[in-house]
Amino acid sequence: MQGLMQEWPLVCHKIIDYAAAIHGARPVVSRSVEGPIRTTTYADIARRARQVAKRLERDGIRLGDRVATLAWNTERHLEVWYGLLGLGAIYHTVNPRLFREQIAWLINDAEDQIVFVDLTFVPILEAIAGELSTVERVVVLTDAAHMPETALPNAVAYEDWIAEVDADFRWADFDEGTAAGLCYTSGTTGHPKGVLYSHRSNMLHAMTVSGVDMMNIGCQDMVMPVVPMFHANGWGLPFAAPLNGSALVMPGPKMDGASIYEMLTRYGVTVTAAVPTVWLMLLAHLDEHGGALPDLRRVVIGGSACPRAITEAFQERYGVHVCHAWGMTEMSPLGTVCTVRPELGHLSEEETLRLQEKQGYPALTVEMKVTDDEGRDLPWDGTTFGRLKVRGPAVAREYYKGAGGEILDADGFFDTGDVATIDPYGYMEITDRSKDVIKSGGEWISSIELENVAVGHPDVAEAAVIGVGHPTWGERPLLIVVAKHGHAPDKAEIIDYMRDKVAKFWLPDDVVLVEEIPHTATGKIKKTALREQFGDYELPAEAARPVTL
């Protein structure tokens, strides 16, 4: 027997309609690419999204067509997203930090017909325009006054383009399983692989993200998604914020510590989210210039493991609670959030900080397990680590166009590529990427844990650990560090600092000081580049002064 409830498809444009009807006056503040800070409302976003949909339809865009965005977090980008969603077209967020050849490949693989581009990235498109086989029009996200001279195909200023139609548009009708967004993951070898989100998966993910024990946002909040919309759905915040009536503060193109601090304090941001690199820049700015974060109450940190030093700085110096989170593009992306549950309320301050180093426990919509290499389930004892696998309604079942073949095991679980433990309370902790874990004398050493400990040293700004060859042990850890401005850390001092914080055999065999550490297009440490850079590195036979490159 089936239930007798109404059919109400979970389609994403219902979010912006709800925000306009119930929270229409809530502000959306954006730092524009042109410079000035603009303020609009959810009611205006919804109205202009209908204009976008109507104008796209005039350009021949139909259900299932792909349209690229090469843009920062601004209100215009949000309008384009919801306009595409209401039309039944697919937003394809392109990461502008990729190599130009990769960007051309992505646009061609997606078969994008239109590209919406911010002024910042017009030169990128111009450089690859001759390679784009399906793009028929480029819409530059600006007005006529700032429209650059360009030979891009059928290029037009966004404000002129949208002004040709009114907002009298009825959203298209389609099933909730219809594709909504396309985001390519950078975490694979070879060409990136496309993750194709559905309206249903986006809606369920937005509701999951909103939970009190997840990101916990509501209509009283000013939310600033520093994480770009081209990073794994903007972590779901472009959906979750309007769904809950949270005001939005969009940081636009300026992602440095001073600019982030300005937006946080000027607009009373209460919740924000980004990768650790961003918060290291903000904390460095505060260290150098001083200041406070009077309105900010919660920082969500994901993308890579959050060093304990960041958590301590936010919580002890500024009274801002840190929510350590984990996910991936294939998961829409939220997988876990580290909220301290009541049964762990007895923990000491030190024990709580240790707990917060874990990535946390999953929401209802995410099932997870750890297995050995043969696929056998491993115990949730907090010490046995293995391959982390997940499944759920917002987890990919295959890649776009079947790239990579079958990606699920016999039980429908997706192998994340992470090595992790899960404790008896369900808290998961990533010990490494399976390709980054250091295998020394038959034992595994976590590069992530070593990096997080090293960053706690007062002279270290950033740290990376890779395995280098050793004639006896197979691999040994090499610690690569960037010093804080004006500091010159000594190798022996760094290792001494780490000595009582990790197992003795985990201690790095050498420390190298560098000017900078390479990062991927999503802000993660680029271990492949470091392994190539230090491919011929020979560990010293005895202690030596650090090498400065």
C-alpha positions as CSV (number, residue, x, y, z in Angstrom):
1,M,0.0,0.0,0.0
2,Q,1.3,3.4,-1.0
3,G,0.9,6.6,1.1
4,L,-1.7,9.1,0.1
5,M,0.4,12.3,0.2
6,Q,0.8,14.8,-2.6
7,E,3.5,14.5,-5.2
8,W,5.8,17.6,-4.7
9,P,8.9,17.2,-6.8
10,L,12.2,18.2,-5.1
11,V,13.3,20.7,-7.7
12,C,15.8,23.5,-6.9
13,H,14.0,26.5,-8.1
14,K,11.5,26.0,-5.3
15,I,14.2,27.2,-3.0
16,I,14.5,30.6,-4.5
17,D,10.7,30.9,-4.8
18,Y,10.4,30.2,-1.1
19,A,13.2,32.6,-0.2
20,A,11.5,35.3,-2.3
21,A,8.0,34.7,-0.7
22,I,9.0,34.3,2.9
23,H,12.4,35.9,3.2
24,G,12.3,38.3,0.2
25,A,13.8,41.3,2.0
26,R,16.8,39.4,3.3
27,P,20.0,40.9,1.8
28,V,22.5,39.4,-0.6
29,V,25.7,41.4,-0.5
30,S,28.4,41.0,-3.1
31,R,31.8,42.4,-3.7
32,S,31.6,43.0,-7.4
33,V,34.4,42.3,-9.9
34,E,34.2,46.0,-11.0
35,G,34.9,47.1,-7.5
36,P,31.9,48.4,-5.7
37,I,29.9,46.4,-3.2
38,R,26.4,45.7,-4.3
39,T,23.3,44.8,-2.2
40,T,20.2,43.1,-3.5
41,T,17.6,40.8,-1.9
42,Y,16.2,37.3,-2.4
43,A,13.1,38.8,-4.0
44,D,15.3,40.6,-6.6
45,I,17.4,37.4,-7.2
46,A,14.2,35.4,-7.9
47,R,12.8,38.0,-10.2
48,R,16.1,38.3,-12.2
49,A,16.5,34.5,-12.3
50,R,13.2,34.3,-14.2
51,Q,14.6,36.9,-16.6
52,V,17.7,34.8,-17.0
53,A,15.6,31.7,-17.8
54,K,13.4,33.6,-20.3
55,R,16.4,35.1,-22.0
56,L,18.2,31.7,-22.1
57,E,15.1,30.2,-23.7
58,R,15.2,32.9,-26.4
59,D,18.8,31.9,-27.1
60,G,17.6,28.3,-27.7
61,I,18.6,26.7,-24.4
62,R,16.3,23.8,-23.5
63,L,15.9,21.1,-20.9
64,G,19.1,19.2,-20.3
65,D,21.4,21.7,-22.2
66,R,24.7,22.5,-20.5
67,V,25.7,26.1,-19.8
68,A,29.1,27.0,-18.2
69,T,29.8,29.6,-15.6
70,L,33.4,30.9,-15.1
71,A,32.7,33.2,-12.2
72,W,33.3,34.3,-8.6
73,N,30.7,34.2,-5.8
74,T,28.4,37.2,-6.6
75,E,24.7,37.8,-6.8
76,R,24.8,37.6,-10.6
77,H,26.3,34.1,-10.5
78,L,23.5,33.2,-8.1
79,E,20.9,34.6,-10.5
80,V,22.3,32.6,-13.4
81,W,22.3,29.4,-11.3
82,Y,18.6,29.7,-10.4
83,G,17.6,30.8,-13.9
84,L,19.3,27.7,-15.4
85,L,17.7,25.5,-12.8
86,G,14.2,26.9,-13.4
87,L,14.6,26.3,-17.1
88,G,15.7,22.7,-16.6
89,A,19.2,23.4,-18.0
90,I,22.4,22.4,-16.3
91,Y,24.8,24.8,-14.6
92,H,28.4,23.7,-15.3
93,T,30.7,25.4,-12.9
94,V,34.2,25.7,-14.4
95,N,37.2,26.2,-12.1
96,P,39.2,29.1,-13.5
97,R,42.3,28.0,-11.6
98,L,42.8,25.0,-13.8
99,F,45.2,25.2,-16.7
100,R,43.7,26.7,-19.9
101,E,44.0,23.5,-21.8
102,Q,42.0,21.8,-19.0
103,I,39.3,24.5,-19.1
104,A,38.9,24.1,-22.9
105,W,38.7,20.3,-22.5
106,L,36.0,20.6,-19.8
107,I,33.8,23.0,-21.8
108,N,34.1,20.7,-24.8
109,D,33.4,17.6,-22.8
110,A,30.3,19.1,-21.2
111,E,29.2,20.5,-24.7
112,D,28.4,23.9,-23.2
113,Q,26.4,26.1,-25.5
114,I,26.8,29.4,-23.6
115,V,29.5,30.6,-21.2
116,F,28.8,33.2,-18.5
117,V,32.1,34.7,-17.5
118,D,33.3,37.4,-15.1
119,L,35.6,40.2,-16.3
120,T,38.5,38.6,-14.5
121,F,38.4,35.5,-16.7
122,V,37.6,37.0,-20.1
123,P,41.3,36.7,-21.1
124,I,41.2,33.0,-20.3
125,L,38.3,32.5,-22.6
126,E,39.9,34.6,-25.3
127,A,43.0,32.4,-25.2
128,I,41.0,29.2,-25.8
129,A,38.1,30.5,-27.9
130,G,39.4,28.8,-31.1
131,E,39.3,25.4,-29.3
132,L,35.7,25.6,-28.1
133,S,33.6,23.5,-30.4
134,T,30.1,23.9,-29.0
135,V,30.0,27.5,-27.5
136,E,27.6,29.7,-29.4
137,R,27.5,32.8,-27.1
138,V,29.5,34.4,-24.3
139,V,27.7,36.5,-21.7
140,V,30.1,38.7,-19.7
141,L,28.8,39.3,-16.2
142,T,28.9,43.0,-16.2
143,D,27.2,46.1,-17.6
144,A,27.7,48.1,-20.8
145,A,29.9,50.6,-19.0
146,H,32.5,47.9,-18.1
147,M,32.1,45.6,-21.1
148,P,35.5,45.0,-22.6
149,E,36.4,44.9,-26.3
150,T,36.4,41.3,-27.2
151,A,36.2,39.0,-30.2
152,L,34.5,36.2,-28.2
153,P,31.5,34.7,-30.1
154,N,28.3,36.7,-29.8
155,A,29.7,38.4,-26.7
156,V,27.2,40.6,-24.8
157,A,27.1,42.4,-21.4
158,Y,24.9,40.5,-19.0
159,E,22.9,43.6,-18.0
160,D,22.1,44.4,-21.6
161,W,21.3,40.7,-22.4
162,I,18.9,40.3,-19.4
163,A,17.2,43.6,-20.0
164,E,15.8,42.4,-23.3
165,V,13.1,40.4,-21.5
166,D,10.9,40.8,-18.4
167,A,10.4,38.4,-15.5
168,D,7.1,36.9,-16.8
169,F,8.3,33.4,-17.0
170,R,6.8,30.1,-15.7
171,W,9.3,27.6,-14.5
172,A,9.6,24.5,-16.6
173,D,8.0,21.2,-15.5
174,F,10.2,18.2,-15.1
175,D,11.0,15.3,-12.8
176,E,13.1,15.8,-9.6
177,G,15.6,13.3,-11.0
178,T,16.5,15.7,-13.8
179,A,20.1,16.8,-14.0
180,A,20.8,20.1,-12.3
181,G,24.5,20.8,-12.1
182,L,27.8,19.5,-13.4
183,C,31.1,19.8,-11.6
184,Y,34.3,18.1,-12.6
185,T,36.5,16.7,-9.9
186,S,40.2,17.4,-9.8
187,G,40.9,14.5,-7.5
188,T,41.4,11.9,-10.3
189,T,44.2,11.0,-12.6
190,G,44.0,11.8,-16.3
191,H,41.2,14.1,-17.4
192,P,38.8,15.4,-14.7
193,K,35.6,13.4,-14.3
194,G,32.2,15.0,-14.3
195,V,29.8,14.7,-11.4
196,L,26.2,15.3,-12.5
197,Y,23.9,16.4,-9.7
198,S,20.2,16.0,-9.8
199,H,17.5,18.4,-8.5
200,R,16.6,15.8,-5.9
201,S,20.2,15.3,-4.7
202,N,20.8,19.0,-4.5
203,M,17.6,19.5,-2.5
204,L,18.2,16.7,-0.1
205,H,21.8,17.9,0.4
206,A,20.6,21.4,1.1
207,M,18.3,20.2,3.8
208,T,21.0,18.0,5.2
209,V,23.5,20.9,5.3
210,S,21.0,23.0,7.2
211,G,20.7,20.6,10.2
212,V,21.5,21.9,13.6
213,D,24.3,19.4,14.0
214,M,25.6,20.1,10.5
215,M,26.2,23.7,9.3
216,N,23.3,25.0,11.5
217,I,22.2,28.1,9.6
218,G,18.9,30.0,10.0
219,C,17.1,33.2,9.2
220,Q,19.1,35.1,11.9
221,D,22.4,34.3,10.2
222,M,24.6,36.3,7.8
223,V,26.4,33.5,5.9
224,M,29.5,34.1,3.8
225,P,30.5,31.2,1.5
226,V,34.1,32.0,0.9
227,V,34.4,28.6,-0.8
228,P,33.7,29.3,-4.5
229,M,30.6,28.1,-6.2
230,F,32.9,26.3,-8.6
231,H,34.2,24.2,-5.7
232,A,31.8,21.2,-5.3
233,N,28.5,23.1,-5.4
234,G,29.8,25.9,-3.1
235,W,29.5,23.2,-0.4
236,G,25.7,23.5,-0.8
237,L,25.5,27.0,0.7
238,P,23.9,28.7,-2.4
239,F,21.0,26.4,-1.8
240,A,21.0,26.1,2.0
241,A,21.2,29.8,2.7
242,P,18.1,30.9,0.8
243,L,16.3,27.7,1.9
244,N,16.7,28.9,5.5
245,G,16.4,32.7,4.9
246,S,20.0,33.3,5.8
247,A,21.4,36.5,4.4
248,L,24.3,36.0,2.0
249,V,27.6,37.9,1.9
250,M,29.4,37.0,-1.4
251,P,33.2,37.8,-1.3
252,G,33.6,38.1,-5.1
253,P,37.2,38.1,-6.4
254,K,39.1,39.2,-3.4
255,M,40.1,36.2,-1.3
256,D,43.1,37.6,0.7
257,G,43.1,37.9,4.5
258,A,42.4,41.7,4.6
259,S,39.5,41.5,2.2
260,I,37.9,38.5,3.9
261,Y,38.3,40.3,7.3
262,E,36.6,43.5,5.8
263,M,33.5,41.5,4.7
264,L,33.3,39.5,7.9
265,T,33.3,42.6,10.1
266,R,31.6,45.2,7.9
267,Y,28.5,43.0,7.3
268,G,28.3,41.1,10.6
269,V,28.9,37.7,9.2
270,T,27.9,34.9,11.7
271,V,28.8,31.8,9.7
272,T,31.4,31.3,7.0
273,A,33.1,28.4,5.2
274,A,36.3,27.8,3.4
275,V,39.4,25.6,3.1
276,P,42.2,25.9,5.7
277,T,44.4,28.0,3.4
278,V,41.9,30.9,3.5
279,W,41.8,30.8,7.3
280,L,45.6,30.7,7.5
281,M,45.6,34.0,5.5
282,L,42.9,35.6,7.7
283,L,44.7,34.6,10.9
284,A,48.0,35.9,9.5
285,H,46.3,39.2,8.8
286,L,44.9,39.4,12.3
287,D,48.3,38.5,13.8
288,E,49.9,41.4,11.8
289,H,47.3,44.0,12.0
290,G,45.1,43.1,15.0
291,G,41.4,43.1,15.1
292,A,38.4,41.1,16.4
293,L,35.6,39.0,15.0
294,P,32.7,40.2,17.2
295,D,29.8,38.8,15.1
296,L,31.4,35.6,13.8
297,R,30.3,32.6,15.8
298,R,31.1,29.6,13.6
299,V,33.6,28.7,10.9
300,V,33.2,25.6,8.8
301,I,36.5,24.3,7.6
302,G,36.9,21.5,5.0
303,G,38.5,20.7,1.7
304,S,41.6,19.4,3.5
305,A,42.3,18.5,7.1
306,C,42.1,21.4,9.5
307,P,45.3,21.9,11.5
308,R,44.7,22.0,15.3
309,A,46.5,25.4,15.4
310,I,43.7,26.9,13.3
311,T,41.0,25.5,15.6
312,E,42.9,26.8,18.7
313,A,43.4,30.2,17.2
314,F,39.7,30.8,16.3
315,Q,38.3,29.4,19.6
316,E,40.8,30.6,22.1
317,R,41.7,34.0,20.6
318,Y,38.5,35.1,18.9
319,G,35.7,33.0,20.6
320,V,34.7,31.5,17.2
321,H,33.6,27.8,17.1
322,V,35.3,25.7,14.5
323,C,33.2,23.0,12.7
324,H,35.6,20.6,11.0
325,A,33.8,19.1,8.0
326,W,34.6,16.6,5.2
327,G,33.2,15.8,1.8
328,M,34.0,15.6,-1.8
329,T,32.7,16.6,-5.2
330,E,31.1,13.2,-5.7
331,M,29.1,13.7,-2.4
332,S,27.5,17.1,-3.3
333,P,29.8,17.5,-1.2
334,L,29.1,17.3,2.6
335,G,29.8,14.0,4.2
336,T,30.5,14.7,7.9
337,V,30.7,17.5,10.4
338,C,32.5,17.3,13.7
339,T,29.8,18.4,16.3
340,V,30.5,17.5,19.9
341,R,27.6,15.2,21.0
342,P,26.2,15.2,24.5
343,E,27.7,11.8,25.4
344,L,31.1,13.3,24.9
345,G,30.4,16.4,26.9
346,H,32.5,15.1,29.8
347,L,35.7,15.5,27.7
348,S,38.4,17.9,29.0
349,E,39.4,20.9,26.9
350,E,42.4,19.0,25.6
351,E,40.3,15.9,24.7
352,T,37.7,18.1,23.0
353,L,40.4,19.7,20.8
354,R,41.6,16.2,19.9
355,L,38.1,15.2,19.0
356,Q,37.8,18.3,16.8
357,E,40.7,17.1,14.7
358,K,38.4,14.4,13.5
359,Q,36.2,15.0,10.4
360,G,33.1,14.1,12.4
361,Y,30.1,11.9,12.0
362,P,27.8,11.6,9.0
363,A,24.3,12.9,8.5
364,L,21.3,10.5,7.9
365,T,21.8,10.8,4.1
366,V,25.4,9.5,4.3
367,E,26.3,5.9,5.1
368,M,30.0,5.1,5.5
369,K,32.3,2.2,6.3
370,V,36.0,1.3,6.3
371,T,37.3,-1.8,4.6
372,D,40.5,-3.5,3.9
373,D,41.9,-3.9,0.4
374,E,39.8,-7.0,-0.2
375,G,36.6,-5.1,0.7
376,R,36.1,-6.7,4.1
377,D,34.5,-4.4,6.7
378,L,36.8,-3.2,9.5
379,P,35.7,-2.4,13.1
380,W,34.7,1.0,14.3
381,D,37.3,1.1,17.1
382,G,39.0,4.4,16.3
383,T,42.3,2.8,15.6
384,T,41.9,0.3,12.7
385,F,42.1,2.3,9.5
386,G,41.2,1.3,5.9
387,R,39.6,2.5,2.8
388,L,36.7,4.9,3.4
389,K,33.6,4.1,1.4
390,V,30.2,6.0,1.3
391,R,26.8,5.8,-0.2
392,G,23.6,7.9,-0.1
393,P,21.1,9.9,-2.1
394,A,23.6,12.7,-2.8
395,V,26.5,10.5,-3.7
396,A,27.5,9.9,-7.3
397,R,26.6,6.5,-8.8
398,E,28.7,7.0,-11.9
399,Y,30.6,9.8,-13.7
400,Y,29.4,11.9,-16.6
401,K,29.5,10.0,-19.9
402,G,30.5,6.9,-18.0
403,A,34.1,8.1,-17.4
404,G,36.1,5.8,-15.2
405,G,33.6,2.9,-15.7
406,E,32.0,1.2,-12.7
407,I,32.7,3.2,-9.5
408,L,30.5,1.4,-6.9
409,D,31.2,-1.8,-5.1
410,A,28.7,-4.7,-5.0
411,D,26.9,-3.0,-2.1
412,G,26.6,0.3,-3.8
413,F,29.4,2.0,-1.9
414,F,31.8,4.6,-3.5
415,D,35.5,4.3,-2.6
416,T,36.5,7.9,-1.6
417,G,40.2,7.2,-2.0
418,D,40.7,8.3,1.6
419,V,42.2,6.1,4.4
420,A,40.3,6.6,7.6
421,T,39.3,5.3,11.0
422,I,35.8,5.4,12.6
423,D,35.5,5.3,16.3
424,P,32.7,3.7,18.4
425,Y,30.7,7.0,18.4
426,G,30.7,7.1,14.6
427,Y,33.3,9.9,14.3
428,M,35.5,9.5,11.2
429,E,39.1,10.6,11.0
430,I,41.0,10.7,7.7
431,T,44.6,9.6,8.2
432,D,45.6,10.2,4.6
433,R,44.7,9.9,0.9
434,S,45.4,6.3,-0.1
435,K,48.0,7.6,-2.6
436,D,49.7,9.8,0.0
437,V,50.0,7.6,3.0
438,I,53.7,6.8,3.9
439,K,54.5,3.1,4.1
440,S,57.6,2.7,6.4
441,G,58.9,-0.7,7.5
442,G,55.4,-2.2,7.0
443,E,53.7,0.5,9.1
444,W,51.6,3.4,7.8
445,I,52.4,7.0,8.7
446,S,49.8,9.7,8.2
447,S,51.2,12.7,6.3
448,I,48.1,14.7,7.3
449,E,48.7,14.3,11.0
450,L,52.4,15.2,10.7
451,E,51.4,18.4,8.7
452,N,48.8,19.4,11.3
453,V,51.3,19.0,14.1
454,A,54.0,20.9,12.3
455,V,51.7,23.9,11.6
456,G,51.3,24.3,15.3
457,H,55.0,25.4,15.6
458,P,55.0,29.2,16.1
459,D,57.4,29.8,13.2
460,V,55.7,27.6,10.6
461,A,53.1,29.1,8.2
462,E,52.3,25.9,6.2
463,A,53.6,22.4,6.0
464,A,53.5,19.4,3.7
465,V,54.8,15.8,4.2
466,I,55.7,13.3,1.5
467,G,57.4,10.0,1.6
468,V,60.9,9.6,0.1
469,G,62.8,6.5,-0.6
470,H,64.9,4.8,2.1
471,P,67.1,1.7,1.6
472,T,65.9,0.0,4.9
473,W,62.4,1.2,5.6
474,G,61.1,1.7,2.0
475,E,59.8,5.2,2.7
476,R,60.4,7.8,5.3
477,P,58.7,11.2,5.9
478,L,60.2,14.4,4.6
479,L,58.7,17.6,6.1
480,I,58.5,20.6,3.8
481,V,57.7,23.9,5.5
482,V,57.0,27.5,4.6
483,A,58.2,29.9,7.4
484,K,56.0,32.7,8.7
485,H,57.0,36.1,7.5
486,G,60.1,37.3,9.3
487,H,60.8,33.9,10.9
488,A,63.6,31.4,10.3
489,P,62.7,28.1,12.0
490,D,65.5,25.6,12.8
491,K,65.0,22.0,11.6
492,A,66.0,20.5,15.0
493,E,63.6,22.9,16.8
494,I,60.7,21.8,14.6
495,I,61.4,18.1,15.1
496,D,61.8,18.6,18.9
497,Y,58.5,20.4,18.9
498,M,56.9,17.4,17.2
499,R,58.6,14.8,19.4
500,D,56.0,14.4,22.1
501,K,53.1,14.8,19.7
502,V,53.5,11.8,17.4
503,A,54.9,8.3,17.6
504,K,58.7,8.2,17.6
505,F,59.0,6.3,14.3
506,W,56.7,9.0,12.6
507,L,59.1,11.8,13.2
508,P,60.4,13.3,9.9
509,D,63.9,12.3,8.9
510,D,64.5,15.7,7.4
511,V,63.0,19.2,7.1
512,V,63.2,21.4,4.1
513,L,62.4,25.1,4.0
514,V,60.8,26.5,0.8
515,E,59.3,29.8,-0.3
516,E,56.0,28.3,-1.1
517,I,54.1,25.0,-1.4
518,P,52.2,24.2,-4.6
519,H,48.4,23.9,-4.4
520,T,45.8,22.3,-6.6
521,A,43.1,24.4,-8.3
522,T,40.9,23.7,-5.2
523,G,43.4,24.9,-2.7
524,K,44.7,21.6,-1.5
525,I,48.4,20.8,-1.2
526,K,49.6,19.4,-4.5
527,K,51.5,16.3,-3.4
528,T,52.2,15.1,-6.9
529,A,54.2,18.2,-7.6
530,L,56.1,17.9,-4.4
531,R,56.9,14.2,-5.1
532,E,58.2,15.2,-8.6
533,Q,60.2,18.2,-7.1
534,F,61.8,16.0,-4.5
535,G,62.0,12.8,-6.6
536,D,65.7,12.6,-6.3
537,Y,66.0,13.8,-2.8
538,E,68.3,11.8,-0.6
539,L,67.7,11.8,3.2
540,P,70.7,12.9,5.2
541,A,72.7,10.1,6.9
542,E,72.8,12.3,10.0
543,A,71.3,15.6,11.2
544,A,72.1,18.6,9.0
545,R,71.1,22.1,8.6
546,P,67.9,22.5,6.6
547,V,68.1,23.2,2.9
548,T,66.5,26.4,1.7
549,L,65.2,26.3,-1.9
